Amino acid sequence: MEGERIWTDQRAAAVLEGDQFRFAIETIAGEMVGGMNTHGVDKRNGTFKYGVSIFREHWRKGYASDAIQVLLRYYFEELRYHKVIAHVYAYNEASIALHERIGFQQEGRLRDMVFTKGKYHDELIFGLVRSEYDAMQE
């Protein structure tokens, strides 16, 4: 837990360029519950990627979903990006379900990409394009 907080603080202090951002995710009361970053930002093609991390004690309370929705609204509606990509470890069933619920489509699978707890796991690639996002907003 403390390591996650230190990592988040270090990332928050780093200088980013262009439309890449790092965000702290907080409760209404100001308690930090996680963080989010954008990367792989390609303004010319209108694509970006993001990562989100919620501290364990705050899992399954809607913080990741809310943060992703705010991020999508900003990138699609304000910055006018066309597509977002999210990489999710195949063992993370909660994140898979979250992305599917938001409307992401699974676009690919990278086999044996991450080694944890003694074995290799696949990494799933999810994508969402602006027209799909717009249809969900109606």
C-alpha positions in Angstrom: 0.0 0.0 0.0 2.7 2.5 1.0 4.6 1.5 -2.2 1.6 2.4 -4.3 1.3 5.8 -2.6 5.0 6.5 -3.1 4.8 5.4 -6.8 1.8 7.6 -7.3 3.5 10.6 -5.7 6.6 10.1 -7.9 4.5 9.9 -11.1 2.5 13.0 -10.1 5.8 15.0 -9.9 7.0 13.9 -13.4 6.7 16.4 -16.2 4.5 15.2 -19.1 4.2 16.6 -22.6 1.3 17.2 -25.0 -1.9 15.5 -24.1 -0.4 13.0 -21.7 -1.7 13.4 -18.1 -1.5 11.9 -14.7 -4.4 12.2 -12.3 -4.9 11.5 -8.7 -8.3 9.9 -8.0 -9.9 11.2 -4.8 -13.2 11.0 -3.0 -15.4 14.0 -2.6 -13.8 14.5 0.8 -10.3 14.6 -0.7 -9.0 11.2 0.2 -6.8 9.8 -2.5 -8.0 6.3 -3.6 -5.8 5.8 -6.7 -4.4 7.2 -9.8 -4.7 7.3 -13.6 -2.4 8.2 -16.5 -2.7 8.6 -20.2 0.1 7.4 -22.5 0.7 6.4 -26.1 -1.0 9.6 -27.0 -1.1 10.1 -30.8 -2.7 13.4 -31.6 -2.3 13.0 -35.4 -4.3 9.7 -35.5 -6.5 10.6 -32.5 -5.6 7.7 -30.3 -4.6 7.3 -26.7 -4.1 4.7 -24.0 -4.6 4.9 -20.3 -4.0 3.0 -17.1 -5.9 3.2 -13.8 -5.0 1.9 -10.4 -7.2 1.9 -7.3 -5.8 1.2 -3.8 -7.0 -2.2 -2.7 -9.2 -1.0 0.2 -11.2 1.1 -2.3 -11.8 -1.6 -4.9 -15.4 -2.2 -6.2 -16.7 1.2 -5.0 -17.1 2.7 -8.5 -14.0 4.9 -8.4 -12.3 3.4 -11.5 -15.6 3.5 -13.5 -16.1 7.2 -12.6 -12.5 8.1 -13.4 -12.6 6.4 -16.8 -15.9 8.1 -17.6 -14.4 11.5 -16.8 -11.3 10.7 -18.8 -13.3 9.5 -21.8 -15.5 12.6 -21.7 -12.5 14.9 -21.7 -10.5 13.1 -24.4 -13.5 12.5 -26.7 -15.5 15.7 -26.2 -12.9 18.3 -25.3 -9.7 17.1 -27.0 -11.6 15.5 -29.9 -9.7 12.1 -29.9 -11.1 9.2 -31.9 -10.1 6.0 -30.1 -8.9 4.8 -26.7 -7.1 1.6 -25.9 -6.8 -0.2 -22.6 -4.6 -3.1 -21.8 -6.0 -5.5 -19.1 -4.4 -8.6 -17.6 -6.5 -11.7 -18.4 -6.6 -12.6 -14.7 -8.2 -9.3 -13.7 -11.8 -10.3 -14.1 -13.1 -7.2 -12.4 -11.3 -4.9 -14.9 -12.4 -7.0 -17.9 -16.1 -6.8 -16.7 -15.7 -3.0 -16.1 -14.4 -2.3 -19.6 -17.0 -4.5 -21.2 -19.7 -2.7 -19.1 -18.4 0.7 -20.2 -18.7 -0.4 -23.9 -15.1 -1.4 -24.8 -14.6 -4.2 -27.3 -11.9 -6.8 -26.9 -9.6 -6.3 -29.9 -6.7 -8.6 -29.2 -4.8 -10.9 -26.9 -1.1 -10.8 -26.2 -0.2 -14.3 -24.9 2.0 -14.8 -21.9 2.8 -11.1 -21.4 3.0 -10.8 -17.6 4.6 -13.2 -15.1 3.0 -13.1 -11.6 2.5 -15.6 -8.8 4.6 -18.2 -10.5 3.0 -18.2 -14.0 2.5 -16.3 -17.2 -0.8 -14.5 -18.1 -2.2 -13.0 -21.2 -2.8 -9.3 -21.7 -6.1 -8.3 -23.3 -6.4 -5.3 -25.5 -9.7 -3.4 -25.4 -10.7 -0.5 -27.6 -13.5 2.1 -27.8 -14.0 4.5 -30.7 -15.7 7.9 -30.5 -18.9 6.7 -32.3 -19.4 3.9 -29.8 -18.8 6.4 -27.0 -21.4 8.9 -28.5 -24.0 6.1 -28.9 -23.7 5.3 -25.2 -24.2 9.0 -24.2 -27.6 9.1 -26.0 
